[in-house]
Amino acid sequence: MGGDKKHWSHNLARKQVFKYLNRLQGGQVLLEEGGQVTTFGEIEDPSNPTIVVNVNDSRFWLDISMHGGLGAGESYMQGRWSCNNLVALLRLMLRNVELSDGIDRINGALHTAQQTWHRLRRNTVSGSKDNIQAHYDLSNSLFSLFLDARMMYSSAYYRTPDMDLEQASEAKLLQVCQKLKLGPQDHLLEIGTGWGGLAIYAAQHFGCRVTTTTISEQQYQYAKQAIKVAGLSKQITLLKQDYRELEGQYDKLVSIEMIEAVGHEFLPTYFQQCDKLLKPGGKMVLQAITIRDDRYEEALNRVDFIKRHIFPGGFLPSLAIIKQTLKQTTSLQPSHEENIALHYARTLADWKQRFDEQYQNVIQLGYPDAFVRMWRYYLDYCQAGFMEAHLGTWQVVLDKQGS
């Protein structure tokens, strides 16, 4: 079944997908295949970019009819289709999420199989380590190609429109530390070290002690060296422990975009542990990527491109489920919340630009073109989600009563 040869199954799949695309609203797509152009939707705003999709291989239709949105991403990885503006296309599909849901349900059996695969990636203590290693232990060299100098792999904060990524990443660190009301008298616990950027910043600029933990071997080794180079080995304690294994109590607690690795099943355990680790009168800042409240249950039962190829075992809470779990299982009280989703959209755009500029270096690290396309799709997929408010990025300040 060659890549450019039509097969009856491809034609059948094409007809199935066309039924959904013919109901497209809120934008227009020009689909080019074999020299023929088919138009879907209408131009509602002349200022919107023209979206052109080129089908390079008719197996594309089978990919989508069999695997829905996951299949679209995998087909893109294989080079079976391309698009002149992937972010705009993915935003349009989110505005037509009912159509996407319909395509996803064409093949229920495979949908069930994907769910089973995801359930096998449970975020137990051992499972979490495997899931984290699958993404964060790819290569420190890879991440250094597109992240800022502090290696912050979380949303930046563009306090002013003219800020670049480096400035915005530092602005986010300052913002988080200010929300924590950090001072030199504090002992800060960080759950999810990353590459050590926040721990080092807090110690340097606010004079506090920091204990930080990661379960990624690559991140642990990188952070250990960065802390040593900064001369902060006596001020920062670096651990390689699961959050469930931590002991003691701390004045302040911070967890930046780590909750996505917790899993629905362990959400109460996570917040109960945070409550236990925080002293009475203490303060916690949580930064979390969230799914829309009305999409939470649907997302729990779906294996999308991100869960399958980027973050095995990944999970997006909703703001409502975070608040509900906090209320039911902890004494922590939300005192402030801010959605910085549009800042994340810009962060992702900056990462994508840097990643594209470093294409040759990515290839030299040994990654194939399919990996490069996967990474581009991942970054654009997430940017579209934040721009359409399908995803949020909430900073929540939590207070523990007492003194």
MONORCOR-V326105 format. One record per helix or strand. SS is the DSSP state (a for helix, b for strand). FROM is the first residue (numbers start at 0). TO is the last residue. If there is no record, write none. Layout:
ss:SS from:FROM to:TO
ss:SS from:FROM to:TO
This chain:
ss:a from:7 to:20
ss:b from:27 to:32
ss:b from:35 to:40
ss:b from:50 to:54
ss:a from:58 to:76
ss:b from:80 to:82
ss:a from:85 to:94
ss:a from:96 to:103
ss:a from:107 to:118
ss:a from:124 to:135
ss:a from:139 to:145
ss:a from:164 to:179
ss:b from:186 to:190
ss:a from:196 to:205
ss:b from:208 to:212
ss:a from:216 to:228
ss:b from:235 to:238
ss:a from:242 to:244
ss:b from:249 to:255
ss:a from:258 to:260
ss:a from:263 to:276
ss:b from:277 to:290
ss:a from:292 to:299
ss:a from:304 to:309
ss:b from:316 to:316
ss:a from:318 to:328
ss:b from:331 to:338
ss:a from:340 to:356
ss:a from:358 to:363
ss:a from:368 to:386
ss:b from:390 to:399
